[in-house]
Amino acid sequence: MTHTHTNDRSGVPAYILAGGNSRRFGSDKARATLHGRPLILALSDQLVGLGFKITVVGKRDDQYADLGLDTIGDLKPDQGPVGGLRTALTHRQAGWILLCSCDMLGIDGSWITALFNQQRRVPDADAITARSKVWQPFPGLYHSRLLDCRALKESGSFQSLFARITVAPIESVGLLPIRQVNTLEALQRAHASDA
């Protein structure tokens, strides 16, 4: 099956962040299973189906080789999601990336469409993502021009980063909610709601 609509239009690769310590979860949440499949594989399959080439940002280069996923290690371990973004942009070198987190319970194509529509409208933005009460960093589009921005090196969180860069928000009303699992309880609720 050939998927042409996303990458042929944009040439944008997708990166999945999976380098965290999963402290609240208690184990590697990327490998936690829903319907018998690791979360990270289910998300990767959906992104591939939407036309993306996938790279995982993990703690080390071979972390998810057994799952058949190309993985690069964090440039500086334990720097949180913003550190993972920096690793992904350094790997990309030039241009836009789509950034997701391994605990996302899937992604709907309408989110991708909304992100890329806004990217065409505001091509000079540093980042494109949704905002409700706070910015929602995943899924988001990020440009490699951030590598020249001190804020990327100095910010400890996405919210502090977004306060210092140019972010173009998308309208998320009408889009399916992005669900994430940060705890075992959240995964159990996902099992129950999908049953």
C-alpha positions as CSV (number, residue, x, y, z in Angstrom):
1,M,0.0,0.0,0.0
2,T,1.4,3.4,-1.0
3,H,0.8,6.5,1.1
4,T,1.6,9.7,-0.7
5,H,-0.3,12.6,0.8
6,T,1.8,13.7,3.8
7,N,5.5,13.2,3.0
8,D,5.2,13.9,-0.7
9,R,3.7,17.2,0.2
10,S,6.1,18.2,2.9
11,G,9.1,15.8,3.2
12,V,8.8,16.1,7.0
13,P,9.9,13.2,9.1
14,A,8.3,12.2,12.4
15,Y,10.2,11.7,15.7
16,I,8.8,9.9,18.7
17,L,10.2,10.9,22.1
18,A,10.8,7.8,24.2
19,G,13.9,8.8,26.3
20,G,12.2,9.6,29.6
21,N,12.5,7.7,32.8
22,S,8.8,6.9,33.1
23,R,8.9,7.6,36.8
24,R,5.2,8.0,37.2
25,F,4.6,4.9,35.0
26,G,7.0,2.6,36.8
27,S,8.4,0.9,33.7
28,D,9.2,1.8,30.0
29,K,5.8,3.1,29.0
30,A,6.8,3.0,25.3
31,R,6.7,-0.8,25.7
32,A,3.5,-0.9,27.7
33,T,0.8,-2.8,25.7
34,L,-2.7,-1.9,24.7
35,H,-4.6,-4.6,22.8
36,G,-1.4,-6.7,22.8
37,R,0.8,-4.1,21.0
38,P,3.4,-1.8,22.5
39,L,2.2,1.8,22.6
40,I,5.2,3.0,20.6
41,L,4.6,0.4,17.8
42,A,0.9,1.3,17.5
43,L,1.8,5.0,17.2
44,S,4.6,4.3,14.8
45,D,2.3,2.2,12.6
46,Q,-0.3,5.1,12.5
47,L,2.4,7.6,11.5
48,V,3.7,5.4,8.8
49,G,0.2,5.0,7.5
50,L,0.0,8.8,7.3
51,G,3.1,8.8,5.2
52,F,5.9,9.6,7.7
53,K,9.4,8.2,8.1
54,I,9.8,7.4,11.8
55,T,12.8,7.9,14.1
56,V,12.6,7.3,17.8
57,V,14.6,9.4,20.3
58,G,15.5,7.2,23.2
59,K,18.2,6.8,25.9
60,R,20.5,5.0,23.5
61,D,20.8,4.2,19.8
62,D,19.7,0.5,20.0
63,Q,16.9,0.9,22.6
64,Y,14.0,-0.2,20.3
65,A,16.0,-2.2,17.7
66,D,14.1,-5.3,18.8
67,L,10.9,-3.6,17.8
68,G,12.3,-2.8,14.4
69,L,12.3,1.0,15.1
70,D,15.2,3.3,14.1
71,T,16.3,4.9,17.3
72,I,18.8,7.6,18.1
73,G,20.1,8.3,21.6
74,D,19.6,11.6,23.4
75,L,22.5,14.0,22.9
76,K,22.4,14.7,26.6
77,P,20.4,12.1,28.6
78,D,17.9,13.2,31.3
79,Q,17.2,16.6,29.8
80,G,13.5,15.9,29.4
81,P,11.3,16.3,26.4
82,V,12.9,19.6,25.3
83,G,16.3,17.8,25.3
84,G,14.6,15.2,23.1
85,L,13.4,17.9,20.7
86,R,17.0,19.2,20.5
87,T,18.3,15.7,19.6
88,A,15.6,15.3,17.0
89,L,16.3,18.7,15.4
90,T,20.0,18.1,15.4
91,H,19.4,14.7,13.6
92,R,17.1,16.4,11.1
93,Q,19.7,19.2,10.5
94,A,17.4,21.4,8.3
95,G,13.7,21.8,8.0
96,W,10.6,20.9,9.9
97,I,9.9,17.8,12.0
98,L,6.7,16.3,13.4
99,L,7.2,15.5,17.1
100,C,5.1,13.0,19.1
101,S,5.5,11.4,22.5
102,C,5.5,7.6,22.9
103,D,2.6,7.7,25.4
104,M,0.2,9.1,22.8
105,L,-2.7,6.7,22.2
106,G,-2.8,7.2,18.5
107,I,-3.1,10.2,16.2
108,D,-5.8,11.2,13.9
109,G,-5.1,12.5,10.4
110,S,-7.1,15.6,11.1
111,W,-4.4,16.8,13.5
112,I,-1.8,16.4,10.8
113,T,-3.9,18.3,8.3
114,A,-4.4,21.1,10.8
115,L,-0.7,21.4,11.6
116,F,0.4,21.4,8.0
117,N,-2.3,23.9,7.0
118,Q,-1.0,26.3,9.6
119,Q,2.6,25.6,8.6
120,R,1.7,26.8,5.1
121,R,0.0,29.9,6.5
122,V,2.8,30.8,8.9
123,P,6.0,29.3,7.4
124,D,8.3,31.5,9.5
125,A,7.0,30.2,12.9
126,D,9.5,28.2,15.1
127,A,6.8,25.8,16.2
128,I,3.2,24.9,15.4
129,T,0.9,23.2,17.9
130,A,-2.4,23.4,19.7
131,R,-3.2,25.6,22.7
132,S,-6.0,25.2,25.2
133,K,-5.3,26.5,28.6
134,V,-1.6,25.8,28.0
135,W,0.3,24.8,24.9
136,Q,0.0,21.2,23.9
137,P,3.4,20.2,22.5
138,F,2.4,16.9,21.0
139,P,1.8,16.4,18.2
140,G,3.6,19.5,17.0
141,L,5.7,20.8,14.1
142,Y,9.1,22.2,15.0
143,H,11.7,23.9,12.8
144,S,15.5,23.4,12.9
145,R,15.9,27.2,13.2
146,L,15.3,26.5,16.9
147,L,18.9,25.1,17.0
148,D,20.2,28.6,16.7
149,C,17.9,29.8,19.6
150,R,19.3,30.1,23.1
151,A,15.8,29.2,24.5
152,L,16.1,25.7,23.2
153,K,19.3,25.1,25.3
154,E,18.0,27.1,28.4
155,S,14.4,26.0,28.7
156,G,13.5,23.2,31.0
157,S,10.0,22.7,29.8
158,F,8.0,23.2,26.6
159,Q,5.9,25.9,28.3
160,S,9.0,28.0,29.1
161,L,10.3,27.3,25.6
162,F,7.1,28.5,24.0
163,A,7.2,31.7,26.0
164,R,10.4,32.6,24.2
165,I,9.9,31.5,20.6
166,T,7.3,32.1,17.8
167,V,4.6,29.6,18.1
168,A,1.6,29.4,15.6
169,P,-1.4,27.8,17.3
170,I,-3.8,25.5,15.5
171,E,-7.5,25.4,16.1
172,S,-8.1,22.1,17.9
173,V,-11.9,22.5,18.3
174,G,-13.6,19.7,16.4
175,L,-10.5,17.5,16.4
176,L,-10.5,14.2,18.3
177,P,-8.7,14.7,21.6
178,I,-5.1,13.5,21.9
179,R,-5.0,10.9,24.6
180,Q,-1.8,10.2,26.5
181,V,-1.0,7.7,29.3
182,N,1.4,8.9,32.0
183,T,0.5,6.3,34.6
184,L,-0.6,2.7,34.8
185,E,-4.0,3.9,36.0
186,A,-4.4,5.9,32.7
187,L,-3.4,2.8,30.7
188,Q,-6.0,0.7,32.6
189,R,-8.6,3.4,31.9
190,A,-7.7,3.2,28.2
191,H,-8.1,-0.6,28.3
192,A,-11.5,-0.2,29.9
193,S,-12.7,2.5,27.6
194,D,-11.7,0.6,24.5
195,A,-13.2,-2.7,25.7
